[in-house]
Amino acid sequence: MTKETSEFWRGNFGAEYIGRNTEFDRELECRAWSAMLKSTEPGSVRSILECGCNIGRNAATLRELLPRAELNLIEVNAEAYRTAVQRINPTLSFNGTIQASSFPEGRFDLVFTCGVLIHIHPDDLEACLKKMFGYSRRYILMGEYFNRTPVSIPYHGAADKLFKRDFGKLFMETFPVRCVDNGFLWGHQYDAGGFDDTTWWLFEKKA
Ligand SMILES: C[S@@+](CC[C@H](N)C(=O)[O-])C[C@H]1O[C@@H](n2cnc3c(N)ncnc32)[C@H](O)[C@@H]1O
């Protein structure tokens, strides 16, 4: 069985996911993003890359919060990518995996994932993190499911498609970054905003 998870997202599962990822409480989405970005230097986030944007719901929220910031997208599912590009009109975009993407080093003030690293096989994870670190000029943000030790749990009945771990610790131990802020979006408060027990970390590259 292949360890690569991108085919899963390119196919029927990805199409079904789009249908589930459309309606969220915009005020809660804005509140969650304001919390995650509250420790960035004011005015410092002028370009953003979302890795694994699906139909662009985070990018749409960020357009509301940071209307002057340039938005850029990576998404592996073709239909989701088309929808996101139409909705967001990004400056740069790539329909493919984070691993296969190729943008200039240090091109974006903020590079982030939200519920994406959890779907990448551990064998491919470091390559993704390396891309994110390389693309960032200053900040990297990850919002993912947390487990202190790495675990693989069934995802909608599929094996080896959902992996939880301490992504923040792994990132800090692998790259020269400092953790600027971190937090938890408790599903009890944020489910309706599309954040179901999301643990997030905001990192800044060391000079
Ligand atoms: C759980 S969804 C989260 C979508 C979006 N970040 C959000 O918060 O609404 C995971 C997304 O990552 C995409 N994806 C999965 N593996 C990927 C990879 N290796 N490279 C780029 N995108 C990927 C999937 O197609 C899907 O759109």
The ligand as a Gaussian input file, in Angstrom:
#p B3LYP/6-31G(d) Opt

LIG

0 1
 C       -8.528000      18.891000       6.140000
 S       -8.337000      19.824000       4.658000
 C       -8.022000      21.467000       5.307000
 C       -8.265000      22.532000       4.293000
 C       -8.004000      23.989000       4.724000
 N       -6.661000      24.183000       5.194000
 C       -9.017000      24.435000       5.749000
 O       -8.635000      24.689000       6.899000
 O      -10.196000      24.573000       5.371000
 C       -6.755000      19.324000       4.037000
 C       -6.451000      19.959000       2.693000
 O       -5.076000      19.733000       2.371000
 C       -4.964000      19.267000       1.045000
 N       -3.739000      18.454000       0.985000
 C       -3.539000      17.222000       1.520000
 N       -2.273000      16.824000       1.323000
 C       -1.663000      17.831000       0.644000
 C       -0.331000      18.015000       0.155000
 N        0.598000      17.083000       0.316000
 N       -0.038000      19.172000      -0.489000
 C       -0.999000      20.134000      -0.653000
 N       -2.258000      20.015000      -0.212000
 C       -2.590000      18.875000       0.433000
 C       -6.251000      18.493000       0.800000
 O       -6.559000      18.340000      -0.561000
 C       -7.251000      19.363000       1.553000
 O       -7.752000      20.396000       0.745000

